Amino acid sequence: MFEGERRNMDSKTLFEKSRPGRSGVAVPNYWGAENAEDSSSIPANMRRSAEPALPELSECDVTRHFVGLSQKNFSVDTQFYPLGSCTMKFNPRINEKAAALPGFVSCHPLSPAELCQGSLQLMYELQKYLAEITGMDAVTLQPAAGAHGEVTALFMISRYFHDKGEQRTKVIVPDSSHGTNPASAALAGFQVVTIKSAPDGSIDLEALRANLDSSVACLMLTNPSTLGLFESKIAAVAEMVHEAGGLVYYDGANMNALMGLVRPGDMGFDLVHLNLHKTFSTPHGGGGPGAGPVGACGELAAYLPGPIVRQTKSGYELAAQPHTIGRVRMFWGSFAVLVKAYAYIRSLGAAGLREASEMAVLAANYMRVRLHGRYHVPFDTFCMHEFVMSADQLKAEKGLHATDIAKALLDRGFHAPTIYFPLIVEEALMVEPTETESLETLDAFVEALLEIADEDADSLHECPCNFPVTRLDETKAARKPVLHWTEE
Ligand SMILES: *Cc1c(COP(=O)(O)O)cnc(C)c1O
């Protein structure tokens, strides 16, 4: 954990550090020394009349500047990062080594299958492991992210009903599902029907029943939901949708709560996606690459995008499913991410994966119980790998908002939890400790939150104070971003 005062507080830009004539490179002059000014072959209107306004710095200046910037950032390597819904757990370095093995790195994606049997075997086995973990019949490793997996599955659903000659245009999404669910359904051309949660945060069976008819293609369910709760009526939900002729899609991005404990296939689900970059050991948050494999059961498996790796008598080959929707990604998908997931699954084994999920759930419940005396926990029951608190009571008590708490945590050396999400909880603070944190770290975070709750609200409105910039005007930053540096 970093200490605020040791942070690199230098906030000058490269332009402010610039000194005329200072240089970090010594390159030979392309034109030769004697005719350095001879640019007569370039038309006059295309020549500069003045030097470009670039900063002038030494190599040392530049190195310190960028290393300094990198240290201003929060990361899973430097801080506790309880960003709910994102699973910012620590990823073992050894898996990076596996992904960087020369045999994997130098394998060209257009190599013939006989020259990359090892890579294909890895993909084949990973397909099998993920099918086993989710209880599905077949898995594609192609999609690049969770949302990409969702839209892939919805394209499959669309094609499936088209082939059956059924006109099903609607996708039902509970309001406790992840925001990408309705977005993916809309992108795949479906009409999105949102249903409200029951008072206990679970899916409202009456609302579901009221919306089920022959126009419903699918129900998308996030389980555990964005409230961190296990959907207790899940088997009944799957059965109801199936009775109406629809399919059930499982958003398995939160699988790190459930590995080895329950399987979407056993709960009656037809399709599922996983986020390898959340659950299976790929660092993320910087925009990728990730991987969102999709598993399918029964008839749906025939629609999976390819290539899928099959085992033959003599080895492994790339193959297409009989009704495949085609490709959703170039080549073999995010191959390095697949290697990390494979290494992670193999090193932990079945018992280890289950223990990881149990630890994630234990950590979240430990924190929930330590905090629920001082922070309002709207759905205060046994949670899965994350839980949602609300600052609504602190707001009423002393005008403290979720933002104030988040910023005060930054000053204390913690990444903030997710705030103002899920949307169905006012002043939400969504905490996901993950399975990789020690008891000491969990305690330190709890103590910081308890301290903040008792602090003078006025002083907290100013947070963060230990950073190059203090509280930003977020509206102005979004509406009027300053994208150019201009000399005063
Ligand atoms: C993160 C997440 C997604 C989206 O995954 P991306 O890889 O970011 O596209 C979908 N559903 C849930 C529940 C998630 O937590």
The ligand as a Gaussian input file, in Angstrom:
#p B3LYP/6-31G(d) Opt

LIG

0 1
 C      -17.756000      -6.711000     -16.699000
 C      -19.087000      -7.261000     -16.938000
 C      -19.609000      -7.352000     -18.242000
 C      -18.920000      -6.782000     -19.452000
 O      -17.676000      -7.344000     -19.709000
 P      -16.613000      -6.590000     -20.633000
 O      -15.492000      -7.544000     -20.785000
 O      -16.244000      -5.336000     -19.912000
 O      -17.280000      -6.280000     -21.942000
 C      -20.846000      -7.955000     -18.390000
 N      -21.537000      -8.406000     -17.339000
 C      -21.073000      -8.330000     -16.081000
 C      -21.893000      -8.870000     -14.946000
 C      -19.840000      -7.752000     -15.827000
 O      -19.384000      -7.664000     -14.567000

